[in-house]
Amino acid sequence: MADWKLELKEDILRRKYPVFPSLEERITAYEHFYFVSVSRVTTPPAEAGPGQYAPDTMYPDIRAAESPFSTLLYLYDKDGNEYTFSRRGMRHIRRSLPWQGHYHTHDYIEILYVIKGSFRQILLGEKQTFSAGDFAITDQNLSHADVVEGTEDTAVLFLSLQSDYLDRLLASYDPRNDLQRFLFRALLRQKKEQSYLHLQPAENTLPPSPGGFFGGACQAPPISSEAPGAFSDTAFTPFQKPLSRILETLVEEDYFPREGGQEIIQGNLIRLLSLLCRQYSIRLHSSDQESREKVLLYELERYIRLHPATVNARRLEEVFHYHRNYFNLLLQKYQGISFQNYVQKIRMKYAAGLLLGTRLPVREAALAAGWHNSSHFYHLFERHFGMSPSEYRRRHAEEDGGPEGF
């Protein structure tokens, strides 16, 4: 196996201590330096056939987490070259493609982010493809294997967090909205079962508020599904720039430890998890039925809250690929309310917010919340709040609080 260069070598580019404004620019620099300036190796390894991998005694040292937090950057090309970069050094391997790694578990929590291309893993017995912009979070108890098919150049960032480090991180933060609470609880629950989280950029999202990642609830235009292949400013969606800066900061602070670096890392990890709650659609893949149901319920509630005026059972069937009766069953089981009444409740809350936060006439506020029959809206509103919409607006016009009754 002379063509397998498993020993760690010095990352020459890192020695120059370049500063990168974003993670994507770091990837571009590494690709140019190692894939272009240094000649690309295109001859397949003589002794490495499809499906082969480095022996267990040689492979794990690059993925082991020797500190509470660490980063590992992978670059794959279509010719079978694989480069890995960490603060410990650089490693180059040439593989015969397609290639499947050995099944393994971690002694840490792993957060995977696909920067460019696509990346596959075998999880819970199935091949899962993660596209550019996707995240995956796996716990130390989940056996999985990496798959490299070589159909496109790919860049992947792995963040490794020791279990007790993540516990302390989560305990230090009190999330302020349902989605954040869900993600943090899911990470803690993940330790008890075979499961992983798959996070994908959501169609409609709430951007960070002017005060940061934790407060505010303002509307945002739909986020483009275009992958950030060219890494230009115009290719970035509204949240990719802060996301890229957060990830680059984590890599930078891990590569070059300095005073206060641990505090910077912890703060940016909190920002990363909070941004994922706001900007990403979360799927929990698990063998546990209740966990799957609760994840679907949170996604269902999130979609209804983002689309109160237009949501209906047919649209939910198209988005989530379940029959409408199942949505009603989940809401009855976990919330004690029917689908129809839940949508009505969310629309009422949205309408009340419009009455307090805008100068829309009552009829237009009702229409914006999904009521085309003004008389029916007036009747339901008065039954819920004990007063007419106009009276509700007058009484609460000068109050800072949100709509009552929720």
Secondary structure as the mmCIF struct_conf table of DSSP 4:
data_model
#
loop_
_struct_conf.conf_type_id
_struct_conf.id
_struct_conf.beg_label_comp_id
_struct_conf.beg_label_asym_id
_struct_conf.beg_label_seq_id
_struct_conf.end_label_comp_id
_struct_conf.end_label_asym_id
_struct_conf.end_label_seq_id
TURN_TY1_P TURN_TY1_P1 ALA A 2 ASP A 3
BEND BEND1 GLU A 7 GLU A 7
STRN STRN1 LYS A 9 LYS A 9
HELX_RH_AL_P HELX_RH_AL_P1 ILE A 12 ARG A 15
TURN_TY1_P TURN_TY1_P2 LYS A 16 LYS A 16
BEND BEND2 PRO A 21 SER A 22
HELX_RH_AL_P HELX_RH_AL_P2 LEU A 23 TYR A 30
HELX_RH_PI_P HELX_RH_PI_P1 GLU A 31 SER A 37
BEND BEND3 VAL A 38 VAL A 38
HELX_LH_PP_P HELX_LH_PP_P1 SER A 39 VAL A 41
BEND BEND4 THR A 43 THR A 43
HELX_LH_PP_P HELX_LH_PP_P2 PRO A 44 PRO A 45
BEND BEND5 ALA A 46 GLU A 47
TURN_TY1_P TURN_TY1_P3 PRO A 50 GLY A 51
TURN_TY1_P TURN_TY1_P4 ASP A 56 MET A 58
BEND BEND6 TYR A 59 TYR A 59
HELX_RH_3T_P HELX_RH_3T_P1 PRO A 60 ILE A 62
TURN_TY1_P TURN_TY1_P5 ARG A 63 ARG A 63
BEND BEND7 SER A 67 PRO A 68
STRN STRN2 PHE A 69 TYR A 76
TURN_TY1_P TURN_TY1_P6 LYS A 78 ASP A 79
BEND BEND8 GLY A 80 GLY A 80
STRN STRN3 ASN A 81 SER A 86
TURN_TY1_P TURN_TY1_P7 ARG A 87 ARG A 88
STRN STRN4 GLY A 89 ARG A 94
HELX_LH_PP_P HELX_LH_PP_P3 SER A 96 SER A 96
BEND BEND9 LEU A 97 PRO A 98
STRN STRN5 TRP A 99 GLN A 100
HELX_LH_PP_P HELX_LH_PP_P4 GLY A 101 TYR A 103
STRN STRN6 HIS A 104 HIS A 104
BEND BEND10 ASP A 107 TYR A 108
STRN STRN7 ILE A 109 LYS A 116
BEND BEND11 GLY A 117 GLY A 117
STRN STRN8 SER A 118 LEU A 123
TURN_TY1_P TURN_TY1_P8 LEU A 124 GLY A 125
STRN STRN9 GLU A 126 SER A 131
TURN_TY1_P TURN_TY1_P9 ALA A 132 GLY A 133
STRN STRN10 PHE A 135 THR A 138
TURN_TY1_P TURN_TY1_P10 GLN A 140 ASN A 141
STRN STRN11 HIS A 144 VAL A 148
BEND BEND12 THR A 151 GLU A 152
STRN STRN12 THR A 154 LEU A 161
HELX_RH_AL_P HELX_RH_AL_P3 SER A 163 ALA A 171
TURN_TY1_P TURN_TY1_P11 SER A 172 SER A 172
BEND BEND13 ASN A 177 ASN A 177
HELX_RH_AL_P HELX_RH_AL_P4 ASP A 178 ARG A 189
HELX_RH_3T_P HELX_RH_3T_P2 GLN A 190 LYS A 192
BEND BEND14 GLU A 193 GLN A 194
STRN STRN13 SER A 195 PRO A 201
BEND BEND15 GLU A 203 ASN A 204
HELX_LH_PP_P HELX_LH_PP_P5 LEU A 206 PRO A 208
STRN STRN14 SER A 209 SER A 209
TURN_TY1_P TURN_TY1_P12 PRO A 210 GLY A 211
STRN STRN15 GLY A 212 GLY A 212
BEND BEND16 PHE A 213 GLY A 215
HELX_LH_PP_P HELX_LH_PP_P6 PRO A 221 SER A 224
BEND BEND17 GLY A 229 ALA A 230
HELX_RH_3T_P HELX_RH_3T_P3 ASP A 233 ALA A 235
TURN_TY1_P TURN_TY1_P13 PRO A 238 PHE A 239
HELX_RH_AL_P HELX_RH_AL_P5 GLN A 240 TYR A 255
BEND BEND18 PHE A 256 PHE A 256
TURN_TY1_P TURN_TY1_P14 GLU A 259 GLY A 260
HELX_RH_AL_P HELX_RH_AL_P6 GLY A 261 GLN A 279
STRN STRN16 TYR A 280 SER A 286
BEND BEND19 SER A 287 SER A 287
HELX_RH_AL_P HELX_RH_AL_P7 GLN A 289 LEU A 306
BEND BEND20 HIS A 307 HIS A 307
TURN_TY1_P TURN_TY1_P15 PRO A 308 THR A 310
HELX_RH_AL_P HELX_RH_AL_P8 ALA A 313 PHE A 320
BEND BEND21 TYR A 322 TYR A 322
HELX_RH_AL_P HELX_RH_AL_P9 ARG A 324 GLN A 335
BEND BEND22 GLY A 336 ILE A 337
HELX_RH_AL_P HELX_RH_AL_P10 PHE A 339 GLY A 357
HELX_RH_AL_P HELX_RH_AL_P11 VAL A 362 ALA A 368
TURN_TY1_P TURN_TY1_P16 ALA A 369 GLY A 370
HELX_RH_AL_P HELX_RH_AL_P12 SER A 374 PHE A 385
BEND BEND23 GLY A 386 MET A 387
HELX_RH_AL_P HELX_RH_AL_P13 PRO A 389 HIS A 396
TURN_TY1_P TURN_TY1_P17 ALA A 397 GLU A 398
BEND BEND24 GLY A 401 GLY A 401
BEND BEND25 GLU A 404 GLU A 404
#
